[in-house]
Amino acid sequence: MKPGYLESTARAESTAPYIEAHNTDACRPISELLSMVGDKWTMQVVKHLGNGTMRFNELRRTIEGISQKMLTTTLRNLERDGFVTRTVYPTIPPRVEYQLTDLGCELLIPIRALSEWVSENRYRIEEARARFDHKHG
C-alpha cells in the first residue's frame, strides 16, 4: 500500500457527503431546466416562435398533435421562466399574441444546434439501434 494512502482515503471519504450534496444542489436547476426545455412541445413552441410573434390558434395549427391543454401549459411554463411574453389586446374577442423574449431567442441557439445535430446523425443512431436490437433481440 502506498504511504499516505489511508490518510488521503479518509480525507476523501470525509468530504464526500459535502461534494455529493454540493453537486446535487448545483445540478438540480440544470436538471429541472433541461427537463422543461428538452420537452418535445417546448422545443417546438420555441422553434415556431423563433419565426416571429404568433397567436395561440396559429401555434396550435402549426404544431401537429399538440392539444389545447398542452399548448396552454407549455406557453404558461415558458412565460413563467421568462422565455415568452404574452400580450393581450383589448379587442372583442381579446387577441392574444406570444413572442420570444431575449432569453427565449438565446434559447433558440442550442435548440437549433441540437435539431441540426439530430438531423445530421439520425441515421447513425438508427443504425446503432438496429445493430443493438439484432445483437440483443
Beta strands, then each sheet from edge to edge (+ up, - down):
strand 1: 54-55
strand 2: 84-89
strand 3: 95-100
sheet 1: 1+ 3- 2+
end
